[in-house]
Amino acid sequence: MTSSTETEGTARAAETTLAELERRAAARRDRPSYGHDALIACDRVVRIFTTDGVEVQALQGLDLLVTEGELMALVGASGSGKSTLMNILAGLDVPTAGSAKVAGCDLLSMGPKERLRYRRDVVGFVWQQTARNLLPYLTAVQNITLPMQLRGGKDKRERASRAESLLAMLDIADCRDRRPQQLSGGQQQRVAIAVALANNPSVLLADEPTGELDSATGEQVFAAFRRANEELGTSIVIVTHDQAVADEVRRTVAIRDGRTSSEVLRRTEVDAATGQESQVAREYAMLDRAGRLQLPADYTQALGMEHRVLLELEQDHIGVWPDAHGTAPKEPGE
């Protein structure tokens, strides 16, 4: 027979448990949502393509945050999913699942009119193919003023002033009256950047903008992106295979198998003794929202890691060990 003391103790324990659950629920409810303060927030984004009945997962739960005013690079092998991600951020494609928001715009729920307004006002885009960015029968200044005409809200004088300002900022003022075929590849890309910036977008996306250029010209084009970022405060995301470009930004995110796998953060340090500045780069593995971690392929190959690994929780780190015997670790006394 249960005593009244035991019954009261059980009741108090139940009340404590209920109170604790309510406290946890309230804390979870009050916790800021993922990416609430980011300009670009991708949360577990999935994109599945179906061809002839075969499904291909281009993005497999990708997470990415980009802050306002950031200049960053996305890198990855062909087929890693980076171009699919760029098409989603540009409003040209829609995720299969997950959440993707840019400057407060929900890329999953937008209708056709909202998507058109998004591409016109919120985001600018620069393609790899130089000829794809400009209309061949218009001059440079006409190409730049066209997006402003389509948007409306500015008179002819304001549009011309904005175009002249962008041409001067990108150091191509002498190209204003030339058509694309009269421009070099580097000049075409800088005009394309001006076109993408015409409506003062929150985000500028560029897909391999230096891919068809030599290294010297590529440096000029990247300098134009940097100038736009510094002088206009525009957030810029560049997809690139060019390591020289990736090394020039403070943050480079690598995509592998449809997920963000690692990122390199760069910062400038000053030697206290000599006063000399040096750039320090540190690579981090990405821990996604589901707790998944991609180990670098060269690390796993060097240690023969495959199928499964052993994990050990230490006081200040987690140890990852190859499962050399192909068996789970035994408990003491087994």
Buried (B, 14 or more C-beta within 10 A) or exposed (E): EEEEEEEEEEEEEEEEEEEEEEEEEEEEEEEEEBBEEBBBBBBBBBBBEEEEEEEEBBBBBBBBBBEBEBBBBBBBEEEBBBBBBBBBBBBEBBBBEBBBBBBEBEBBEBEEEBBEBBBBBBBBBBBBEBBEBBEEEBBBBBBBBBBBEEBEEBEEEEBBEBBBBBBEBBBBBEBBEBBBEEBEBBBBBBBBBBBBBBBEBBBBBBBBBBBBBEEEBBBBBBBBBBBBBEEBEBBBBBBBBBEEBBEBBBBBBBBBBBBBBBBBEBEEEEEEEEEEEEEEEEEEBBEBEEEEEBBBEEEBEEBEBEEEBBEEEEEEEEEBEBBEEEEEEEEEEE
